[in-house]
């Protein structure tokens, strides 16, 4: 199977959304540009990590005064559901974030999960414990989605993603474990149902 690389210089929409009930939700990122829609499955923890890294990057950009970052966004928040049909193009494995100073944009790259790790010699150990993005010229590599976003688009993405994550099950006030609609057996309450 040939590798698919979706690379968008700009996007009409870049959002996180879910399908399913809290506790059983599937998380997705959708990117749309001029009639092309790419939908990738992502874990909740990956979405949280992506938001945290983007927030750190925005703080660094603000600190270095690379570009003016407005404190409040004046645009209308995108609360619309994911676009149908929701057909997963791939499941996200490796993610990368890059600040493009010359363009004053942030590039996000998400690559499909790959079973292949680069090996180092005959002992079979991996060269590096952190997975890396496969270069574009490797036609046998995993699928890739690459988008370039303005700072305001990144801020909108962060706000929506945080709202989507927080819309899940409420954490137990005693143990922090998410509570199912019918409660849970709380380890801090000696197994009593909360």
C-alpha positions as CSV (number, residue, x, y, z in Angstrom):
1,X,0.0,0.0,0.0
2,X,1.3,3.4,-0.9
3,X,1.8,6.2,1.7
4,X,-0.7,9.0,1.8
5,X,0.6,12.5,2.8
6,X,-2.0,15.2,3.3
7,X,-0.2,18.5,3.5
8,X,-2.2,21.7,4.0
9,X,-0.6,25.1,3.7
10,X,-3.8,26.5,5.3
11,X,-7.0,25.0,6.5
12,X,-10.7,26.0,6.6
13,X,-11.2,24.0,9.8
14,X,-9.0,22.1,12.2
15,X,-10.9,20.7,15.2
16,X,-11.0,18.0,17.8
17,X,-14.2,16.1,18.4
18,X,-15.7,12.9,19.8
19,X,-18.2,10.2,19.0
20,X,-19.9,8.2,21.7
21,X,-21.0,8.6,25.3
22,X,-18.6,9.8,28.1
23,X,-16.4,6.9,29.1
24,X,-16.8,5.3,25.7
25,X,-15.9,8.2,23.5
26,X,-13.6,8.0,20.5
27,X,-11.5,11.1,19.9
28,X,-10.8,12.5,16.4
29,X,-9.1,15.4,14.7
30,X,-10.5,16.7,11.5
31,X,-8.8,19.0,9.0
32,X,-10.7,20.4,6.1
33,X,-9.4,22.5,3.2
34,X,-11.2,23.3,0.0
35,X,-13.4,20.1,-0.2
36,X,-10.7,17.8,1.2
37,X,-11.5,16.3,4.6
38,X,-9.0,14.2,6.7
39,X,-10.2,12.5,9.9
40,X,-7.6,10.9,12.2
41,X,-8.3,9.0,15.4
42,X,-6.4,10.2,18.5
43,X,-6.3,9.1,22.1
44,X,-7.6,11.4,24.8
45,X,-4.2,11.5,26.4
46,X,-2.6,12.4,23.0
47,X,-5.1,15.3,22.6
48,X,-4.2,16.5,26.2
49,X,-0.5,16.3,25.4
50,X,-0.9,18.2,22.1
51,X,-2.8,21.0,23.9
52,X,-0.1,21.2,26.7
53,X,2.7,21.4,24.1
54,X,0.9,24.0,22.1
55,X,0.3,26.1,25.2
56,X,4.0,25.9,26.1
57,X,4.9,26.9,22.5
58,X,2.6,29.9,22.6
59,X,4.1,31.1,25.9
60,X,7.6,30.8,24.4
61,X,6.5,32.8,21.3
62,X,5.0,35.5,23.5
63,X,8.1,35.6,25.7
64,X,10.4,36.0,22.7
65,X,8.0,38.5,21.0
66,X,8.3,36.5,17.7
67,X,4.7,37.6,16.8
68,X,1.9,39.5,18.5
69,X,-0.4,37.0,20.2
70,X,-3.8,38.6,21.1
71,X,-4.9,37.8,24.6
72,X,-8.6,37.4,23.6
73,X,-9.8,35.8,20.4
74,X,-12.4,37.9,18.6
75,X,-13.5,35.1,16.3
76,X,-16.6,33.0,16.7
77,X,-15.9,29.7,18.5
78,X,-16.5,26.6,16.4
79,X,-18.9,24.4,18.4
80,X,-20.2,22.5,15.5
81,X,-19.9,18.7,15.5
82,X,-17.4,16.8,13.5
83,X,-18.3,16.6,9.8
84,X,-20.0,13.5,8.5
85,X,-19.2,10.9,7.4
86,X,-16.7,10.3,10.2
87,X,-14.3,7.8,8.5
88,X,-11.0,7.3,10.2
89,X,-8.1,7.8,7.7
90,X,-5.6,6.5,10.3
91,X,-4.9,6.3,14.0
92,X,-2.3,8.8,15.3
93,X,1.1,7.5,16.5
94,X,3.7,10.2,16.3
95,X,3.1,13.9,16.6
96,X,5.4,16.9,16.0
97,X,4.9,20.6,16.4
98,X,7.1,23.2,14.7
99,X,7.2,27.0,14.9
100,X,7.7,28.4,11.4
101,X,9.2,31.8,12.2
102,X,9.3,33.1,8.6
103,X,5.6,32.4,8.1
104,X,4.5,33.1,11.7
105,X,2.7,29.8,11.7
106,X,2.7,26.6,13.7
107,X,3.0,23.3,11.8
108,X,1.4,20.2,13.3
109,X,2.3,16.9,11.9
110,X,0.5,13.7,12.9
111,X,1.7,10.3,11.6
112,X,-0.1,7.0,11.6
113,X,0.9,4.3,14.0
114,X,3.8,2.3,12.6
115,X,5.0,-1.2,13.6
116,X,8.4,-0.5,12.3
117,X,11.1,1.0,14.5
118,X,14.6,1.7,13.2
119,X,17.0,-0.9,14.4
120,X,20.6,-0.4,15.5
121,X,22.9,-3.2,14.4
122,X,22.5,-6.9,15.2
123,X,21.4,-6.7,18.8
124,X,17.9,-5.6,17.7
125,X,17.7,-2.6,20.0
126,X,16.1,0.5,18.7
127,X,18.4,3.5,17.9
128,X,16.2,5.8,19.9
129,X,13.4,5.2,22.4
130,X,11.4,8.1,21.0
131,X,9.6,7.4,17.7
132,X,10.4,9.8,14.9
133,X,8.5,11.1,11.9
134,X,9.3,9.2,8.7
135,X,10.7,11.5,5.9
136,X,8.3,12.4,3.1
137,X,10.5,10.7,0.5
138,X,10.0,7.3,2.2
139,X,7.1,6.0,0.1
140,X,6.6,2.9,2.3
141,X,6.3,5.0,5.5
142,X,3.1,5.5,7.5
143,X,0.4,8.0,6.4
144,X,0.9,11.6,7.5
145,X,-1.3,14.7,8.0
146,X,0.6,18.1,8.1
147,X,-1.2,21.4,8.6
148,X,0.0,24.9,9.0
149,X,-2.0,27.1,11.4
150,X,-2.0,30.7,12.4
151,X,-1.6,31.6,16.0
152,X,-5.3,32.5,16.3
153,X,-6.3,29.1,14.8
154,X,-4.0,27.4,17.3
155,X,-5.7,29.3,20.2
156,X,-9.1,28.3,18.9
157,X,-8.0,24.7,18.6
158,X,-6.8,24.7,22.2
159,X,-10.0,26.2,23.5
160,X,-12.2,23.7,21.7
161,X,-10.0,20.7,22.5
162,X,-9.9,21.6,26.3
163,X,-13.7,21.9,26.2
164,X,-14.1,18.5,24.4
165,X,-11.7,16.8,27.0
166,X,-13.5,18.3,29.9
167,X,-16.9,17.3,28.6
168,X,-16.2,13.7,29.6
169,X,-16.9,12.0,32.9
170,X,-16.5,14.0,36.1
171,X,-13.6,12.9,38.4
172,X,-14.3,11.5,41.8
173,X,-13.6,14.1,44.5
174,X,-11.9,11.4,46.6
175,X,-9.7,9.4,44.2
176,X,-9.8,11.3,40.9
177,X,-10.9,8.3,38.9
178,X,-13.7,9.2,36.4
179,X,-17.2,8.4,37.6
180,X,-19.4,6.3,35.4
181,X,-23.1,7.3,35.1
182,X,-24.0,4.5,37.6
183,X,-21.0,5.4,40.0
184,X,-17.8,3.6,40.7
185,X,-16.1,1.6,43.4
186,X,-13.9,4.2,45.0
187,X,-10.6,2.8,46.3
188,X,-10.3,5.8,48.8
189,X,-13.7,4.9,50.3
190,X,-12.7,1.3,51.0
191,X,-14.6,0.1,47.9
192,X,-17.9,1.8,48.6
193,X,-19.8,3.0,45.6
194,X,-19.7,6.8,44.9
